[in-house]
Amino acid sequence: MISPGTMAAVRASGAVPNSEFLLEAEGVRKAFPGVVALDDVQFKLKRGTVHALMGENGAGKSTLMKILAGIYTPDHGEIRLRGHDIELKSPLDALENGIAMIHQELNLMPFMTVAENIWIRREPKNRFGFVDHGKMRRMTAELFKRLKIDIDPETEVRHLSVASRQMVEIAKAVSYESDVLIMDEPTSALTEREVEHLFEIIRDLRSHGIGIVYITHKMNELFEIADEFSVFRDGKYIGTHASSDVTRDDIIRMMVGREITQMFPKEEVPIGDVVLSVKNLTLKGVFHDVSFDVRAGEILGLAGLVGSGRSNVAETIFGVTPASSGTIEINGKPVDIDSPNTAIRNRMAFLTEDRKDTGCLLILDVLENMQIAVLQDKFVKSGFVQERELSRVCEEMSRKLRVKTPNMYERIENLSGGNQQKVLIGRWLLTNPRILILDEPTRGIDVGAKAEIHRFVTELARDGVAVIMISSELPEVLGMSDRIMVMHEGRATGFLDRAEATQVKVMELAAR
Amino acid sequence: MNTNVTAGDTPAGMNTTRRRLPPELNIFFVLIGIALVFEVLGWIFAGQSFLMNKQRLTIMILQVSVIGIIAIGVTQVIITGGIDLSSGSVVGMTAMIAAGFAQASTWGRVMYPSLTDLPAIIPIGVGLLIGILAGLINGALIAYTRIPPFIATLGMMVSARGVSKWYTKGQPVSGLTDQFSFIGSGIWPVVVFLVVAAVFHIALRYTRYGKFTYAIGANVQAARVSGINVERHLVKVYVVAGMLAGLAGIVTAARAQTAQAGMGVMYELDAIAAAVIGGTSLAGGVGRITGTVIGTVILGVMTSGFTFLRVDAYYQEIIKGAIIVAAVVTDVYRQKKRKV
């Protein structure tokens, strides 16, 4: 079927010293500015197995996968392919060595046909040097027959469903005679039926000796398709087990075994009336029937894995992507929040997840960045900005938040991540919000700034602000929240009170 | 300039801190440099001073005033990250339509016999309205249908030129009243240019309108999340650009004491060039009116200088093209250096 003949012949006949493992990584370390993403990690993929990578967001799975696919080069460590040391210089290099990656966001060219996409760079040529489309079509059809894929090679990729595109990507990988296939959450956008088909193909590939690295957040998939799995936590390797040997609870324990070493400056403050009440909020295809209340002085943690809809809920409440149905009430009155402008007028503030994409005005200075949200009504007289008063207020704020910058006229892009974040927090505090939504407020910033930001949040809660805090870091959510709402696949799967919440309980609700 | 902020730095908020030198200073020195080159070449090749000639200096500015008025609008559009290709055609369109309401009864072939000898305020008002309307269409298309500014204003560029030809079936509109022609006479175009420049310099620096314009150009998503009604603001900016193109059309007709369908051809490109030479970044978020004014004057100095040295018109265009590209290359280089 998948020409095991050629592949096995070529590779088995080589000087491979009968290695048990197809792909091995050992002592791998990779650091990015400010974070060690992987620390002395190992990973071993056996021939003809599906090996799942498990871990919370930020555990290091993606980094490891990108190293194996040649996208990143590790700082330290060895990678062995079929028993030989290898250095992967680029994704193309990896591909030519038989390692193919199926990305979460698929990398096909929408306006080219399926066949063109598969054979790009390797198109069969006729004797005049032009592409031989007939031959290319036949080659594609043959490949699809082997893989039991039913797609017309002449269709343009943009007409295909996500599932079909994924099949095309897999076929492309197989066409390179890859024997290592890396799949990053391949089922995240598939229907149940499509998942079934995908699993059939995966089993078929496995039976031909191909090793599959499978990243997933879904426990049931792990038990259905994976032979082995490795768990990572905070960039460290925790262990590898056969999936038949363990239970769901074992895995969750391995994933969350993180110690809560940090001290959080959480204070018990009197909790007031309900400020924000969300009822049956739905954004079609993204999240459904989300309902919760937040009270004055309360910090509501929003936990869940990436893609569970946490950030989407926040964006909808703030009017960035208005809801398809459901109601939002502020102080008991229903409000129609159709834009961020309306949200701000209702004294909401929203620190977005992506500082660079939706937060900073990178090429503008600290002052301009801080004042932009408050120019709606305050500090403006008949169109003119009250520069003197405003810069005084901004300077005061930046002193209060201890922003480290040479002066207010420094471009924000020259500041460190933590200081950028403080400027953005300052931007929202100037609007004097009564509801504050923080999406990953401390991602990618150093420990010092992190602690400071936690302190500001605590102070705000003490002043009676209702806070919603989204975070992928469980210790942060557990340490700061009065209550935690956990989301999974666009639904709220449960609420936990501060007293009862543990990492295991949150993970159970987040990864069912 | 590339300050790395480390933990050792002091917290912000000292009142002694000031803004850096204005970025226009560089481009101002370029202007001085170009003028001096012509001065030296003038003594060598023409045996006389280039700059010490009051009449030449007046004409130098006068001939680019109309470009300058447009460029002030175009600068604002470019700061938002957009582009306006329609300004030249809008000049032609408003010149024609405004002139139709500015004819004197003494002229033989008037367009609207019952509407002659009107006070100048009427044709001026009509011209501004036409410009505003063109800007409104541009802005609404860009903000609400999300088509690229390049395409929306390209459409307007072609259509507005069509309107100016269709309006009189290609005939010029002449016999304009003295009252109307007055604003094109003498150095009045320069005065209009400088007043407009001052108004929008203040608007961009000190008003909410200006702050929002820069914010949208710097990061449209962040601007939206910060509560700016991005669509409405974009419409405003294109309306301002349209209105200024309309004003430029009025001044052009008044100065020529006639309106022709071909007025303003290619002005949009000169206006973009003036903005870009003056330091406005096509990537958005960066640009100042003072820079655009200097950029406009540079265009004027080059045209005057080449004419003064009797450089062939063809060579003039070749060199002008090269200078525009050089300005953008410098800009790109500057930005790169900043990021390292």
Interface residues (C-beta under 8 A of the other chain):
Chain A: F318 V320 S339 P340 N341 A343 I344 R345 F350 T352 D357 T358 G359 C360 L361 L362 I363 L364 V366 E368 Q371 I372 A373 L375 Q376 V380 G383 F384 V385 E387 E395 E396 S398 R399 R402 V403 K404 T405 P406 N407 M408 Y409 E410 N414 L415 S416 N419 R427 G448
Chain B: N2 T3 N4 V5 T6 A7 D9 T10 P11 A12 G13 M14 N15 T17 R18 R19 R20 Y206 T207 R208 Y209 K211 F212 Y214 A215 A218 N219 Q221 A222 A223 R224 V225 S226 G227 I228 N229 G285 V286
